[in-house]
Structures are given as C-alpha cells and as structure tokens.
Amino acid sequence: MSYGNHSILKNINIEFDEGKVYGIVGKNGAGKTSLFRCIAGLEKYDGIINSSHYPIKNHLGLLPTEPFFFEKITGKEYIQLLCNARKKPINDIERNNVFDLPLNQYATTYSTGMKKKLALTAILLQRNEYFILDEPFNGVDIESNILLTEIIHTLKKLGKTIVISSHIFSTLSDTCDEINLLNEGSIIKSVQREDFQLLEKEMKQMTVGNRIEKLGLL
C-alpha cells in the first residue's frame, strides 16, 4: 500500500488462525491502521488476502479508533442498521446492551468511550467470524475494559479470529496468543506468549532510551 511515492505497508506476510488472538504493536505512523483498513477492504493495495470466508469484508467486524455515526441516529437504530446490513435478526437489543448504553439517545452525543462501546456492541451482534479492534481499550473506563477482555476470551473460545492494536501492552498480554511488532510498514518480529515479557522490555528500551535524561529531571 502506498500514497503517491511513499510506501505505507511493504512485504507484509502474516497468517491469522481461527480461535487465536493477535496483537499488532508499533509506534504512531507504523502502519497499523492502514493494515487494518486493507484487510477490511477499505484501501487499495498490491497483494493477496486469502480467507476461508469470502469476501472477507462480509464476515469481518472492524472497530476503528474513532467510529463514525450518522447525525440523528440513536444507539439502538445504529445497532439495528448494522445487523440489518448483514441480515442478522436481532430480537432484544435492550437485553444485549451489556455496556448499559443510553440506546434511545443520539449516538453523536455519546462520549468517546461510549461511542466505542456502541460500535463494538454492533459488530458483536453481527455475529462476525473475524474481528479487527483498533485501540479498543483506549478511552474506555476500567470496568468496560475488564468486560472487553472477557468478551475477547469468549470470542476465542467460539473459534473467532481477533486482531487487536493497543498502546497499552498489558491489555495485549492479557488477551493475545501472538504479538507482532510493526515498524515503518513492515512486521519485524512475531512473538509468542512465553516471550511477551522480553518483547515488552525490548520495546521499553527502544522507546525510552536516554530520553528521560534529556529532560534533566534527575
């Protein structure tokens, strides 16, 4: 994938198995969101994406960092709209409201965290096979983060494939089977659960370096 002469993603070769949770980490601008948008069919790219469910976009629930909502649509109407788009019947939206959202209120009036929880609820009720969650824990209260973690574990038990990006390493170590480090548009390292602590230590060293000393606080 590229913009003009500038390559955003290059030489991406990765496999996601059913019933597994994958983390994608990297600094801002590394290409995480671009990778997610390519998988979801929202960006043009050179290459091939193979899937047992085709087209993949019809079986994938994408939670963007900042979900979009039409004006004058309530939370309940938004969920109904997304379920109708996949021809998935939904009988009791109120009962499915696990995040206790004000569903009769316009979604555009929601806080950042509430918007994210509404979008997540909708893609869950679509009964997708694949889930891409871009910074799902960011801006969400601690109680909802705990619930979200358990939802991810449940999706894994159901054989779903989940890909997550997060700047909070602990949220990935609590949920993921594998973490991939993306740097300048390329995946430079893939780490299994037993080596997560080593990856976290390595990333901390790469990020912090001698920057604290430069502040002159010590």
C-alpha positions as CSV (number, residue, x, y, z in Angstrom):
1,M,0.0,0.0,0.0
2,S,1.3,3.5,-0.8
3,Y,0.3,7.1,-1.0
4,G,2.0,8.6,-4.1
5,N,5.6,7.5,-4.0
6,H,5.6,6.8,-0.3
7,S,5.1,3.2,0.7
8,I,3.0,2.8,3.9
9,L,3.0,-1.0,4.0
10,K,5.6,-3.3,2.5
11,N,6.4,-7.0,2.5
12,I,3.6,-7.9,4.9
13,N,3.3,-11.7,5.2
14,I,1.3,-12.8,8.1
15,E,-1.2,-15.6,8.9
16,F,-4.1,-15.4,11.3
17,D,-5.6,-18.7,12.5
18,E,-9.1,-19.4,13.8
19,G,-9.5,-19.3,17.6
20,K,-6.5,-17.1,18.1
21,V,-5.9,-13.5,19.2
22,Y,-3.2,-11.5,17.6
23,G,-1.7,-8.2,18.7
24,I,-0.2,-5.6,16.4
25,V,2.1,-3.1,18.1
26,G,4.2,-0.2,16.8
27,K,4.7,3.5,17.3
28,N,2.3,6.1,15.8
29,G,2.6,6.0,12.0
30,A,4.0,2.5,11.8
31,G,1.1,1.4,9.6
32,K,-1.3,-0.4,12.0
33,T,-4.5,1.4,11.0
34,S,-3.5,1.2,7.3
35,L,-3.0,-2.6,7.6
36,F,-6.4,-3.0,9.2
37,R,-8.1,-0.9,6.5
38,C,-6.5,-3.0,3.8
39,I,-7.8,-6.3,5.4
40,A,-11.2,-4.7,5.7
41,G,-11.3,-3.8,2.0
42,L,-11.3,0.0,2.7
43,E,-7.9,0.7,1.0
44,K,-6.4,-0.4,-2.3
45,Y,-3.2,-2.5,-2.0
46,D,-0.9,-4.7,-4.0
47,G,-1.1,-8.3,-2.8
48,I,-3.4,-11.1,-1.9
49,I,-5.5,-11.7,1.2
50,N,-6.8,-15.3,1.4
51,S,-9.7,-16.2,3.7
52,S,-11.9,-19.2,4.3
53,H,-14.9,-16.8,4.3
54,Y,-15.2,-14.8,1.1
55,P,-15.5,-11.9,0.6
56,I,-13.8,-11.3,3.9
57,K,-15.4,-7.8,4.4
58,N,-18.8,-9.6,4.7
59,H,-17.6,-11.6,7.7
60,L,-15.4,-9.0,9.4
61,G,-16.3,-6.6,12.2
62,L,-14.0,-3.6,12.2
63,L,-13.8,-1.4,15.3
64,P,-12.0,1.8,14.2
65,T,-10.2,4.1,16.7
66,E,-12.9,6.7,16.1
67,P,-16.2,5.1,14.9
68,F,-18.4,7.2,12.6
69,F,-22.0,7.8,13.2
70,F,-24.7,9.5,11.1
71,E,-26.4,12.5,12.5
72,K,-29.8,11.9,14.2
73,I,-29.4,8.2,14.7
74,T,-29.9,6.7,18.1
75,G,-27.7,4.0,19.6
76,K,-30.5,1.4,19.1
77,E,-31.0,2.4,15.5
78,Y,-27.3,2.2,14.8
79,I,-27.2,-1.4,16.1
80,Q,-30.3,-2.3,14.1
81,L,-28.7,-0.8,11.0
82,L,-25.5,-2.8,11.2
83,C,-27.4,-6.0,11.9
84,N,-29.8,-5.4,9.0
85,A,-26.8,-4.9,6.7
86,R,-25.7,-8.4,7.5
87,K,-29.2,-9.8,7.5
88,K,-28.7,-10.9,11.1
89,P,-32.0,-10.9,13.1
90,I,-31.9,-9.2,16.5
91,N,-34.9,-9.6,18.9
92,D,-34.0,-7.8,22.0
93,I,-31.4,-5.0,21.7
94,E,-32.0,-3.8,25.2
95,R,-31.1,-7.3,26.6
96,N,-27.9,-7.3,24.5
97,N,-26.9,-3.9,25.9
98,V,-24.1,-5.2,28.0
99,F,-22.4,-1.8,28.4
100,D,-25.6,-0.2,29.7
101,L,-25.6,2.5,27.0
102,P,-28.4,5.0,26.6
103,L,-29.7,3.4,23.4
104,N,-32.5,5.9,22.8
105,Q,-30.1,8.8,22.8
106,Y,-28.4,10.1,19.6
107,A,-25.1,8.3,19.2
108,T,-23.3,11.6,18.2
109,T,-24.0,12.9,21.8
110,Y,-22.1,9.9,23.3
111,S,-18.7,10.3,24.9
112,T,-15.6,8.9,23.1
113,G,-15.8,5.7,25.3
114,M,-19.5,5.3,24.8
115,K,-19.2,5.6,21.0
116,K,-16.5,2.9,21.0
117,K,-18.7,0.6,23.2
118,L,-21.7,1.1,20.9
119,A,-19.7,0.3,17.7
120,L,-18.3,-2.8,19.4
121,T,-21.7,-4.0,20.5
122,A,-23.0,-3.6,16.9
123,I,-20.2,-5.7,15.3
124,L,-20.5,-8.3,18.0
125,L,-24.2,-8.7,17.3
126,Q,-23.5,-9.1,13.6
127,R,-22.0,-12.5,14.6
128,N,-18.8,-11.9,12.5
129,E,-16.1,-14.6,12.1
130,Y,-13.3,-12.1,12.2
131,F,-12.8,-9.0,14.4
132,I,-10.3,-6.2,14.0
133,L,-10.2,-4.0,17.0
134,D,-8.1,-0.8,16.6
135,E,-7.2,0.5,20.1
136,P,-10.4,-0.9,21.7
137,F,-9.2,-0.2,25.3
138,N,-8.3,3.4,24.7
139,G,-10.7,5.9,26.2
140,V,-12.9,3.2,27.8
141,D,-13.5,3.0,31.6
142,I,-11.8,0.3,33.6
143,E,-15.0,-1.7,34.2
144,S,-15.6,-1.8,30.5
145,N,-12.0,-2.8,29.8
146,I,-12.5,-5.8,32.1
147,L,-15.7,-6.8,30.3
148,L,-14.0,-6.3,26.9
149,T,-11.2,-8.6,27.9
150,E,-13.7,-11.3,28.8
151,I,-15.5,-10.8,25.5
152,I,-12.3,-11.3,23.6
153,H,-11.6,-14.6,25.6
154,T,-15.2,-15.7,24.7
155,L,-14.8,-14.9,21.0
156,K,-11.6,-17.0,21.1
157,K,-13.4,-20.0,22.6
158,L,-16.0,-19.6,19.8
159,G,-13.3,-20.1,17.2
160,K,-13.3,-16.5,16.0
161,T,-10.1,-14.7,14.8
162,I,-9.3,-11.5,16.6
163,V,-6.7,-8.9,15.7
164,I,-6.0,-6.1,18.2
165,S,-3.8,-3.0,18.3
166,S,-3.1,-1.3,21.6
167,H,-0.6,1.1,23.1
168,I,-1.3,-0.5,26.5
169,F,0.9,-3.6,26.5
170,S,-0.8,-5.2,29.5
171,T,-4.1,-5.4,27.6
172,L,-2.4,-7.4,24.8
173,S,-0.5,-9.7,27.2
174,D,-3.9,-10.5,28.9
175,T,-5.6,-11.4,25.6
176,C,-3.2,-12.3,22.8
177,D,-1.6,-15.6,21.7
178,E,0.9,-13.8,19.5
179,I,2.1,-10.2,19.2
180,N,3.6,-8.7,16.0
181,L,5.8,-5.7,16.0
182,L,5.2,-3.3,13.1
183,N,7.8,-0.8,12.2
184,E,7.8,1.5,9.2
185,G,5.2,-0.6,7.4
186,S,6.9,-4.0,7.9
187,I,6.4,-6.7,10.6
188,I,9.9,-7.0,12.0
189,K,9.1,-9.5,14.8
190,S,6.4,-12.0,15.9
191,V,6.4,-13.2,19.5
192,Q,4.6,-16.0,21.2
193,R,3.0,-15.7,24.7
194,E,6.0,-17.1,26.5
195,D,8.2,-14.3,25.2
196,F,5.8,-11.4,25.8
197,Q,7.8,-10.0,28.8
198,L,11.0,-10.0,26.7
199,L,9.2,-8.0,23.9
200,E,7.8,-5.5,26.4
201,K,11.3,-5.0,27.9
202,E,12.8,-4.6,24.4
203,M,10.1,-2.1,23.4
204,K,10.6,-0.1,26.6
205,Q,14.3,0.2,25.9
206,M,13.7,1.2,22.3
207,T,11.1,3.8,23.4
208,V,12.7,5.3,26.5
209,G,16.4,5.1,25.7
210,N,18.1,8.2,27.2
211,R,15.1,10.5,26.7
212,I,14.4,10.8,30.4
213,E,17.9,12.1,30.9
214,K,17.4,14.7,28.3
215,L,14.6,16.2,30.4
216,G,17.1,17.0,33.2
217,L,14.7,15.7,35.9
218,L,17.4,13.6,37.6
